[in-house]
């Protein structure tokens, strides 16, 4: 079995489009929330969103091509190229068929879908863009990144709602661990910055009804009322350890375990027992081959919905028993909002940056303790050495995914 390490990071997010900006925002507890009047004249629909700001894809995609490319692909290409730059290599020394690209997206090119359906309904067949299909399909992010990089190995898109990014990373990890690949570009991308998507989440009471940007995404807080819809991409470079070591690569962390399960319970609601999520965590730590007591940090799925946060808390108690009270728990969604299929990628980046910098960030906005979420939900930035970490993602459909990281000394 091969060891697998993280050697490059690239991010597009509501709190920064470079790793440096993203990390500085995290350390400063700076969220990326704003009010968005989706429906003019309907003030009751004025809710908080987490938008990507100041994004410019033209460093890697020219303006003509950008007009023919959905935002999920633009985000993925940008973050992937930044991650490769961070890794300090283009991997041209490797067989291109041993370099893979696995990038998840929960919804795909929904902005393109909406635009072209409107064209079809209002203007007729002839006004539907010839680029519609390649723009709207979720796998085109991975496909386009491969075209840009020349990576010819395993290439696909994981589609498992909010677990998509973590599933992508886990699958890429396994392909390297078992010897099918030597490196992979992996993570997630999403862009649902349209009223149509917001209305769907809003009408099912998934997003917050708060209009206070500072009290909107507040995981584990008793007054939480739903998640904040966000956009972005989180891409990491995974590399076989010996190859990384031989080239003197900067190593953020080792990814050592992956667990994937299903609740088999409900379309949108997690099993309140937390059994499925608990099993995913258990499998990830067991594969990592470390004592459960070595895990001292959890990057929780932590959506800020009433049922998710208490269910995830219960699942952590099931897995770790008495040790659960020793876990430092936070949710990066307290600053980024919920990036859906991109969440797992962005949160993996947040996890390894915290591990590398010996700092666990606060659950920004957490003020009112919930007795049902009674673990050590970090309230202020905490300096500590992370000896083992898990990052959780739980998606509509009952999808559960956990990845486990350990430091590389």
MIDO-906369 format. One line per 8 residues: number of its first residue (from 0); their letters; for each residue z negated, y negated, x of C-alpha. Coordinates in steps of 0.02 Angstrom, whole numbers, plus 50000, padded with zeros to 5 digits. Layout:
REM residues N
NUM	a	Z Y X | ...
//
This chain:
REM residues 409
0	xxxxxxxx	50000 50000 50000 | 50045 49826 50061 | 49928 49677 50060 | 49991 49524 49967 | 49948 49343 50005 | 49985 49172 49933 | 50078 49063 50058 | 50157 48924 49955
8	xxxxxxxx	50118 48819 49802 | 50224 48708 49689 | 50170 48620 49531 | 50231 48510 49390 | 50088 48458 49277 | 50010 48320 49172 | 49896 48281 49319 | 50022 48283 49460
16	xxxxxxxx	50191 48344 49519 | 50140 48382 49698 | 50002 48497 49757 | 49915 48349 49839 | 49919 48242 49682 | 49867 48391 49574 | 49718 48430 49687 | 49665 48249 49701
24	xxxxxxxx	49663 48237 49511 | 49558 48394 49500 | 49431 48330 49626 | 49424 48163 49533 | 49405 48253 49365 | 49556 48158 49302 | 49636 48227 49145 | 49815 48198 49089
32	xxxxxxxx	49791 48168 48903 | 49869 48035 48792 | 49897 47999 48608 | 50069 48044 48540 | 50131 47980 48371 | 50242 48129 48331 | 50273 48079 48150 | 50300 47894 48121
40	xxxxxxxx	50191 47824 47983 | 50080 47978 47973 | 49925 47921 48064 | 49831 48081 48024 | 49954 48171 48137 | 49916 48060 48287 | 49849 48188 48408 | 49819 48210 48592
48	xxxxxxxx	49950 48289 48705 | 49968 48323 48892 | 50138 48266 48952 | 50219 48278 49123 | 50240 48104 49193 | 50358 48028 49322 | 50457 48188 49342 | 50620 48174 49438
56	xxxxxxxx	50720 48333 49464 | 50860 48250 49562 | 50785 48298 49730 | 50848 48474 49693 | 50964 48458 49541 | 51099 48324 49528 | 51109 48219 49370 | 51264 48305 49302
64	xxxxxxxx	51186 48478 49319 | 51021 48414 49248 | 51110 48366 49086 | 51162 48548 49070 | 50989 48617 49110 | 50837 48632 48998 | 50673 48558 49058 | 50595 48730 49084
72	xxxxxxxx	50726 48765 49216 | 50712 48593 49294 | 50524 48612 49309 | 50541 48788 49382 | 50672 48739 49510 | 50573 48587 49567 | 50408 48683 49581 | 50492 48831 49667
80	xxxxxxxx	50576 48725 49799 | 50413 48632 49831 | 50323 48799 49847 | 50450 48861 49975 | 50431 48699 50073 | 50243 48723 50069 | 50266 48902 50131 | 50368 48837 50277
88	xxxxxxxx	50510 48962 50264 | 50665 49004 50165 | 50644 49191 50203 | 50820 49202 50272 | 50752 49326 50400 | 50728 49451 50258 | 50851 49558 50162 | 50889 49451 50007
96	xxxxxxxx	50873 49605 49898 | 50689 49614 49951 | 50654 49436 49892 | 50616 49424 49706 | 50600 49290 49573 | 50488 49324 49423 | 50450 49172 49316 | 50372 49179 49143
104	xxxxxxxx	50400 49067 48993 | 50317 49091 48826 | 50442 48997 48719 | 50594 48959 48825 | 50712 48812 48802 | 50647 48753 48634 | 50700 48572 48663 | 50879 48629 48684
112	xxxxxxxx	50865 48743 48533 | 50806 48601 48422 | 50940 48480 48485 | 51084 48601 48462 | 51028 48661 48290 | 51028 48478 48236 | 51203 48458 48309 | 51262 48613 48216
120	xxxxxxxx	51186 48561 48049 | 51235 48378 48058 | 51399 48379 48154 | 51473 48554 48139 | 51522 48698 48252 | 51622 48597 48375 | 51476 48488 48425 | 51365 48631 48485
128	xxxxxxxx	51361 48620 48674 | 51449 48756 48775 | 51290 48758 48880 | 51175 48796 48732 | 51142 48980 48767 | 51109 48968 48955 | 50999 48816 48922 | 50892 48895 48787
136	xxxxxxxx	50859 49070 48854 | 50693 49086 48944 | 50757 49192 49088 | 50872 49055 49150 | 50728 48975 49246 | 50712 49129 49356 | 50900 49150 49365 | 50931 48971 49420
144	xxxxxxxx	50793 48978 49552 | 50876 49134 49622 | 51044 49045 49629 | 50962 48901 49724 | 50872 49014 49848 | 50989 49162 49866 | 50850 49284 49819 | 50937 49442 49755
152	xxxxxxxx	50788 49556 49722 | 50700 49591 49557 | 50728 49443 49441 | 50663 49427 49265 | 50561 49326 49142 | 50395 49386 49070 | 50375 49329 48890 | 50198 49355 48827
160	xxxxxxxx	50149 49186 48754 | 50006 49105 48850 | 49989 49256 48966 | 50170 49243 49028 | 50134 49156 49193 | 49992 49273 49241 | 50094 49426 49194 | 50235 49362 49304
168	xxxxxxxx	50117 49342 49453 | 50040 49512 49422 | 50207 49599 49413 | 50269 49513 49571 | 50108 49563 49659 | 50135 49745 49613 | 50316 49744 49672 | 50261 49684 49844
176	xxxxxxxx	50107 49794 49850 | 50208 49951 49815 | 50345 49907 49938 | 50490 49854 49826 | 50489 49673 49884 | 50431 49577 50037 | 50410 49409 49950 | 50424 49332 49778
184	xxxxxxxx	50435 49165 49692 | 50328 49183 49538 | 50229 49091 49403 | 50271 49008 49239 | 50361 48861 49160 | 50355 48779 48988 | 50411 48622 48898 | 50369 48601 48713
192	xxxxxxxx	50365 48412 48711 | 50439 48395 48537 | 50366 48362 48365 | 50436 48524 48296 | 50334 48630 48417 | 50180 48523 48394 | 50193 48539 48204 | 50195 48728 48217
200	xxxxxxxx	50036 48734 48320 | 49956 48594 48218 | 49987 48676 48050 | 49907 48838 48107 | 49754 48738 48163 | 49773 48788 48346 | 49779 48613 48422 | 49638 48488 48419
208	xxxxxxxx	49627 48359 48279 | 49532 48243 48395 | 49606 48073 48433 | 49486 48042 48577 | 49575 48084 48740 | 49408 48112 48827 | 49345 48234 48695 | 49505 48328 48657
216	xxxxxxxx	49514 48477 48775 | 49331 48523 48801 | 49318 48710 48835 | 49147 48789 48800 | 49084 48630 48716 | 49004 48658 48546 | 49113 48518 48473 | 49279 48591 48531
224	xxxxxxxx	49413 48595 48397 | 49571 48665 48474 | 49684 48651 48625 | 49790 48507 48689 | 49975 48553 48698 | 50046 48525 48872 | 50199 48551 48982 | 50233 48596 49162
232	xxxxxxxx	50263 48734 49288 | 50156 48824 49415 | 50245 48923 49551 | 50170 49019 49696 | 50248 49110 49842 | 50183 49286 49864 | 50216 49369 50031 | 50178 49533 50114
240	xxxxxxxx	50030 49501 50229 | 50100 49568 50392 | 50258 49463 50373 | 50154 49308 50336 | 50039 49343 50482 | 50183 49371 50602 | 50261 49203 50564 | 50094 49111 50573
248	xxxxxxxx	50098 49064 50390 | 49966 48958 50305 | 49876 49080 50190 | 49785 49013 50037 | 49712 49177 49977 | 49747 49361 49953 | 49793 49425 49781 | 49714 49596 49770
256	xxxxxxxx	49707 49650 49588 | 49794 49637 49420 | 49744 49695 49247 | 49849 49692 49089 | 49797 49751 48916 | 49825 49717 48731 | 49700 49684 48592 | 49811 49770 48463
264	xxxxxxxx	49714 49668 48336 | 49799 49512 48264 | 49954 49403 48288 | 49859 49248 48346 | 49673 49282 48347 | 49588 49374 48490 | 49483 49527 48451 | 49311 49449 48428
272	xxxxxxxx	49231 49591 48525 | 49327 49536 48680 | 49361 49718 48722 | 49543 49693 48776 | 49508 49543 48886 | 49358 49631 48963 | 49464 49782 49008 | 49596 49673 49092
280	xxxxxxxx	49462 49593 49200 | 49386 49763 49241 | 49555 49833 49294 | 49593 49683 49405 | 49428 49694 49498 | 49440 49883 49514 | 49614 49871 49588 | 49552 49738 49708
288	xxxxxxxx	49429 49867 49772 | 49285 49746 49785 | 49109 49756 49711 | 49098 49666 49544 | 48956 49565 49620 | 49077 49492 49748 | 49165 49396 49609 | 49073 49231 49593
296	xxxxxxxx	49204 49119 49512 | 49307 49132 49352 | 49453 49021 49307 | 49438 49053 49122 | 49577 49049 48994 | 49460 48925 48910 | 49575 48850 48779 | 49445 48742 48690
304	xxxxxxxx	49471 48838 48527 | 49312 48896 48441 | 49354 49081 48442 | 49434 49097 48615 | 49292 49022 48714 | 49154 49125 48635 | 49260 49284 48643 | 49298 49257 48827
312	xxxxxxxx	49114 49227 48861 | 49072 49391 48775 | 49206 49481 48875 | 49136 49416 49039 | 48964 49480 48991 | 49038 49650 48950 | 49123 49665 49119 | 48993 49590 49234
320	xxxxxxxx	48831 49630 49142 | 48682 49540 49217 | 48792 49470 49355 | 48886 49366 49225 | 48750 49234 49234 | 48790 49211 49419 | 48974 49171 49388 | 49033 48992 49404
328	xxxxxxxx	49151 48970 49257 | 49276 48831 49226 | 49437 48797 49134 | 49574 48694 49216 | 49637 48660 49039 | 49498 48531 49027 | 49616 48422 49131 | 49792 48492 49106
336	xxxxxxxx	49782 48546 48925 | 49862 48711 48876 | 50028 48735 48964 | 50066 48896 48869 | 50181 49006 48975 | 50152 48894 49126 | 49963 48901 49112 | 49939 49057 49218
344	xxxxxxxx	50043 48987 49360 | 49958 48818 49362 | 49786 48897 49348 | 49822 49020 49489 | 49861 48867 49597 | 49698 48785 49542 | 49604 48946 49584 | 49670 48966 49761
352	xxxxxxxx	49649 48781 49799 | 49467 48791 49747 | 49445 48946 49854 | 49529 48863 50003 | 49426 48703 49985 | 49257 48783 49942 | 49244 48679 49785 | 49234 48727 49601
360	xxxxxxxx	49289 48591 49482 | 49197 48532 49329 | 49238 48574 49150 | 49288 48395 49119 | 49222 48327 48954 | 49093 48464 48929 | 48938 48380 48856 | 48867 48482 48713
368	xxxxxxxx	48813 48658 48760 | 48864 48798 48643 | 48735 48938 48632 | 48879 49061 48608 | 48955 49005 48774 | 48798 49021 48878 | 48863 49062 49051 | 48864 48943 49200
376	xxxxxxxx	49001 48828 49135 | 49013 48706 49279 | 48981 48525 49227 | 49003 48434 49392 | 49106 48478 49545 | 49013 48606 49647 | 49031 48645 49831 | 49022 48833 49853
384	xxxxxxxx	49107 48973 49948 | 49210 49079 49829 | 49196 49260 49884 | 49300 49330 49742 | 49389 49250 49595 | 49476 49302 49436 | 49597 49200 49332 | 49617 49248 49149
392	xxxxxxxx	49760 49219 49027 | 49757 49275 48846 | 49909 49257 48734 | 49959 49262 48551 | 50003 49442 48510 | 49844 49502 48593 | 49911 49496 48772 | 49776 49493 48908
400	xxxxxxxx	49810 49469 49092 | 49692 49444 49240 | 49728 49422 49425 | 49597 49438 49561 | 49595 49337 49722 | 49492 49358 49880 | 49484 49245 50033 | 49575 49290 50193
408	x	49460 49256 50339
//
